[in-house]
Amino acid sequence: MYKAAIMAMAILALPAGQAVAQKADPSALQIVAPPRPPYIFDEGGIASGPAVELVQHLARSIDSNPTVRLLPFQRAVLALDRGNTLYPALLRTPQREKRYIWIGEVFADRAVFFTRRETPTVNVLDAARTLPVIGVMRGSELQYILQSLGLEQIEANASENDNARLLQAGRIESWFALEAVGRATWRGLDFNPVDLRSGEPFALLSFWIAASANLPPDTVAKLRTAYRAMRSDGRYQRIIAPLAALTAPS
C-alpha cells in the first residue's frame, strides 16, 4: 500500500458545507442513501443490503422509522448537510471528518486493480505504470487516488457497470475499483468470476454510518451504543458477512 494513495484520501471529499443549525427531532429522523452495491441495493425502489440492515437496526433503537429513502448521491448528501438525517454507508475521509457525526463503521474496502485472467495481477506501482489504459469511475474517490499516484492513462467512465463491461470485452486492460464493489458488479452482470483477478490493495477506504451534525448528543450516544451492542452480540458480523465474502481469498 502506498503512502501517496493514503494521503490522497485527504482530497477525496466534496467541498465542506455547513449543516443547518436546528433542533433535531429523533422521531422525525430520516434515512437517505443512493444505491451503491454491494452496500446498498435498489430492489424495485426499496433499499436493501448490509448497510441498510445495519442502519435500520440503529434507527429502531431510538424509536425512529427505519425506512431508507433512495436518492441520487448529491441529493442524499444535501439532506445529510441540512440535518436530522442518517446516511447508511458514506466514505469517511479527512475532509468529511468534522462535517458529519460518525456512528459506526460498515466496512473497510480495498482499492485494487482488476485485470482479466490472462493478464498479470497488478501489485506494485511500477506494474500499474505499464498498463495501457486504466478504467475508473468518473469523479470518484478512486480517480483521485490514481491521479495522486501519477498515473495518467486513465479512462474515466460513468459507472462501474461500464468499467466491468469494458474490461470483460477486452477494451480496457485494467479497472481500478473497490474490491467488494468490483466483484459485486462483475457478478451482477453475470460474468464468470474466474475471469476476474485482483492484486494487492493500493488504499483502504472505509464506509461508515454517518449522521447530520445537528443530531443531539443523547441521540448520537444511543445510536453508538446500539452499534456497539451489534458488534458485541454478533449481529454486525452476520450482516456484513456478504461483504467480507467478496474480499476473501478465493
ChimeraX attribute file (.defattr): number of C-alpha atoms within 10 A of each C-alpha:
attribute: neighborCount
match mode: 1-to-1
recipient: residues
	/A:1	15
	/A:2	12
	/A:3	10
	/A:4	16
	/A:5	21
	/A:6	15
	/A:7	14
	/A:8	20
	/A:9	22
	/A:10	12
	/A:11	16
	/A:12	21
	/A:13	16
	/A:14	11
	/A:15	9
	/A:16	13
	/A:17	12
	/A:18	14
	/A:19	18
	/A:20	14
	/A:21	11
	/A:22	12
	/A:23	11
	/A:24	17
	/A:25	15
	/A:26	19
	/A:27	12
	/A:28	12
	/A:29	20
	/A:30	21
	/A:31	25
	/A:32	24
	/A:33	27
	/A:34	23
	/A:35	21
	/A:36	16
	/A:37	20
	/A:38	20
	/A:39	23
	/A:40	21
	/A:41	20
	/A:42	14
	/A:43	10
	/A:44	6
	/A:45	11
	/A:46	12
	/A:47	20
	/A:48	18
	/A:49	20
	/A:50	24
	/A:51	29
	/A:52	25
	/A:53	19
	/A:54	21
	/A:55	26
	/A:56	19
	/A:57	17
	/A:58	23
	/A:59	22
	/A:60	13
	/A:61	17
	/A:62	18
	/A:63	12
	/A:64	18
	/A:65	15
	/A:66	19
	/A:67	15
	/A:68	22
	/A:69	15
	/A:70	20
	/A:71	15
	/A:72	11
	/A:73	14
	/A:74	12
	/A:75	14
	/A:76	20
	/A:77	20
	/A:78	13
	/A:79	21
	/A:80	26
	/A:81	21
	/A:82	18
	/A:83	24
	/A:84	25
	/A:85	25
	/A:86	30
	/A:87	26
	/A:88	28
	/A:89	27
	/A:90	22
	/A:91	21
	/A:92	21
	/A:93	18
	/A:94	15
	/A:95	16
	/A:96	21
	/A:97	12
	/A:98	12
	/A:99	19
	/A:100	24
	/A:101	18
	/A:102	21
	/A:103	24
	/A:104	21
	/A:105	18
	/A:106	24
	/A:107	20
	/A:108	17
	/A:109	22
	/A:110	20
	/A:111	26
	/A:112	26
	/A:113	27
	/A:114	28
	/A:115	25
	/A:116	21
	/A:117	13
	/A:118	9
	/A:119	13
	/A:120	13
	/A:121	20
	/A:122	23
	/A:123	16
	/A:124	15
	/A:125	14
	/A:126	9
	/A:127	11
	/A:128	19
	/A:129	16
	/A:130	11
	/A:131	15
	/A:132	12
	/A:133	18
	/A:134	25
	/A:135	26
	/A:136	27
	/A:137	21
	/A:138	16
	/A:139	12
	/A:140	16
	/A:141	22
	/A:142	23
	/A:143	21
	/A:144	18
	/A:145	23
	/A:146	21
	/A:147	15
	/A:148	17
	/A:149	17
	/A:150	12
	/A:151	17
	/A:152	13
	/A:153	16
	/A:154	21
	/A:155	16
	/A:156	18
	/A:157	16
	/A:158	12
	/A:159	12
	/A:160	22
	/A:161	16
	/A:162	16
	/A:163	27
	/A:164	27
	/A:165	16
	/A:166	17
	/A:167	21
	/A:168	19
	/A:169	11
	/A:170	12
	/A:171	12
	/A:172	21
	/A:173	19
	/A:174	31
	/A:175	26
	/A:176	24
	/A:177	26
	/A:178	25
	/A:179	22
	/A:180	25
	/A:181	21
	/A:182	27
	/A:183	24
	/A:184	19
	/A:185	21
	/A:186	22
	/A:187	14
	/A:188	12
	/A:189	12
	/A:190	9
	/A:191	15
	/A:192	10
	/A:193	13
	/A:194	9
	/A:195	13
	/A:196	21
	/A:197	19
	/A:198	24
	/A:199	16
	/A:200	15
	/A:201	19
	/A:202	25
	/A:203	22
	/A:204	16
	/A:205	19
	/A:206	16
	/A:207	20
	/A:208	21
	/A:209	25
	/A:210	24
	/A:211	25
	/A:212	26
	/A:213	25
	/A:214	23
	/A:215	23
	/A:216	14
	/A:217	10
	/A:218	11
	/A:219	15
	/A:220	20
	/A:221	13
	/A:222	16
	/A:223	22
	/A:224	17
	/A:225	16
	/A:226	20
	/A:227	22
	/A:228	14
	/A:229	14
	/A:230	18
	/A:231	14
	/A:232	11
	/A:233	10
	/A:234	10
	/A:235	15
	/A:236	18
	/A:237	14
	/A:238	13
	/A:239	18
	/A:240	18
	/A:241	12
	/A:242	16
	/A:243	25
	/A:244	16
	/A:245	11
	/A:246	17
	/A:247	17
	/A:248	9
	/A:249	6
	/A:250	6
